[in-house]
C-alpha cells in the first residue's frame, strides 16, 4: 500500500513543477528571498489541506493567487511596507484562458466536419452514435429506447464509429482557390 495520497500526487505533478515561477513571483511581491520562501511554503501547506483540490482548473495560477493573497495579508499586518511591493502586487499576470479567434474558427470547422461525417452514416448507425456520444446514453438504454437487442446496438455503434473514424481520417477537402498570378506578366495578361 502506498503512502502517497491522491492529493500528494496531484501536488507533485501540478504544483511542484511551477515552484521556480512561484518563488520568483513571491520574491517580487515580498522583496526578500526568505519571506518569498515562507510565502510559497505557507501556500503549499494551505494547498495540501484543501478538500476540493481536484476541482482546481489551473493549479499554478491558483497557487500564484494564493501566494499573492498571503503577501497582501502580511503587508496589511506590517507597519512599514515599501511602495514597490504594492506595485508588484498590481502587476499580477492574468492569463487569458479563452481560445483565440483562430482556435474558435478551427473548432467550428472541425465540428462541421464531424457533423457532416455523422450525417453520412447509415441511418441506424447514425441514431445509435448520436444517442451514445451526444446524449451519453448507455447501450442498454439505447436498446430499450430503439426497441433493438443490445448486440444489435453494439454492432451499429461499432460500425458507426468505424465509419466515422475512417471519414475523419480522410484529408480535408479544400475549396477550389482562384488562380493567383505569380508575376507582373501574369497580372497584365489576366
N, C-alpha and C positions, 0 to 999 in steps of 0.2 A: 504494500500500500504506500502510495506516495505521500510525502508530507507537503507537497505543493498544492495549494488550494487553487481553484479556478481564478480567483481574483489575483493571485500571485502570478499566474501565467499571463493573464491579461496585462498586468502591470509591467512585467518583463518584456512583453512584445510591443506594447502600445505606448508606454511612458518612458521607460529607460533609454530607448534609442534616441530620444529627444533631449536627454539630460544636458548636453553641451549648450543647446539653444536655450533651454530653460535657465541654466546658470548665467548665460550671457544676458538674458533679459532681466533676471533678478539682480545682477550686478549693476545694470543700467538704472534700475529702479531704486536700489538701495544705496548705491555709491560706494560699496565696500565688499570685498571678497568674502569675509567671514559672515557678514549679515546675509549676503546672497546665498551662501550655502545653507544657512539657517532657514531662510525662506523656502528654499527648494525642499529641504528635508521636512519642514513643517507641512508643506503641501503634500509631500509623499505620505506622511502619516495620516493626513486627512483623507487622501485618496484611498488608502488601504482600509479605511474604516467605512467607506461608502457602502450602502446597501444596494443601490441601483447602478453600480459601476458598469454593468453590461449594457446599459441604455445610453451611454455616452457616445455620441456620434463621432466627435473629433477629440480624442483623448488629449492630444498635445495642446490643442487650443484651450481645452477645459483646464488643464494643469497650468498653462500660462495665465489664464484669467484668475485662477485660484491664487497663484503667486502674487499677481498684481493686487488682488484684494487684501492679501496678507500684508503687503508692503504699505498699502493705504492705511490699514489698521495700525501698523507700527508708527506711521507718520502722525496719525491723529493723537497717539499717546505720547509722542515725543514733544519736548518743549521747544527745541530748535530744529528746524528742518531746512536744509539747503533748497533754494528755489529750483535748482536744476533737477532735483528729484521729482518735483511736481511736473515739470516739463517732460521728463522721461515717461512718466505715467500716462500723459496725454498722447504720446506717440505710439501707443499700442497698435500693432498691425492687426487689422481686421480683414482676414482673407475673405474674398467673395466666393462662396461655395456654389453660387448659381452657375449653370452652364453658360458658356458664351454663345453668341448667335450662330457660329459655325456648328457647335455641338447640337444646338436645338434643331437646325436645318437638317443636319446629318441624321439625327434621331427620327425626325419626321419622315425623311426619305426611307430610312430603314423600316419604319413602321408601315409605310405604304407598300413597300416591297414584301414584307411579311404578310400583310393582309391580302395582297394580290396572289401570293402563293397559296394562302389558305383558301381563297375563293376558287382556285383551280383544282382543289382536291375533289375527289369523288364525293357526292352528297353525304353518304353515310359516314365516311371518314371525317369529313368537314364538321358534321354535327358533333361527333364524339370528341374530336380535337378541341373544338370551341368549348364544349362543356367541361372538358378535363383541364385545359390550360388557361382558359379565360374565366370560367366560373368556378374553377378549382373543386369540382365535384369528384368524389371518389368513384372508381369504376363501378362498384355495386350500385351506387345511386344513379349513375348514368344508365346502367342496365335496367333498373326499375323504371326510370323516367321514360326511356325509349321502348320499353317492352321487349328487350333483347336479352339473350343469355350473357353471362359475364364473359365467357370465352369469345363470343362474337364482338362484344365491346372491346376486349383486349386486342383482337385481330384488327378491328377498324382503327383503333388508336395506334397500334404498331405500324400498320400500313400508312396511315395518315402522317405520322411523324417521319417515317422513312421518306415519303414523297416530299414532305415539307423541307427536310434537311437537304435532300437532293436538289430541290428547286432553289434553295438559298445558297447552295454552293456554286451555282452557275454564275458566271461573271455578269456584272450589272450591265444591262444593255443601255448604252448612252444614246441620247437623241442625236440625229444627224446634225453635225455642226456645219454652218455655212463655210465655204472655202474662203480663206483669208489670203489675199495676195501677199507674196513673200518679199517682193522688192518693188521699187518705183516703176519699173517697166510693166510689171503685172498690174499695178494700180492704174496706169494710163490705158491699158488695154481693156480693163474691166468696165 
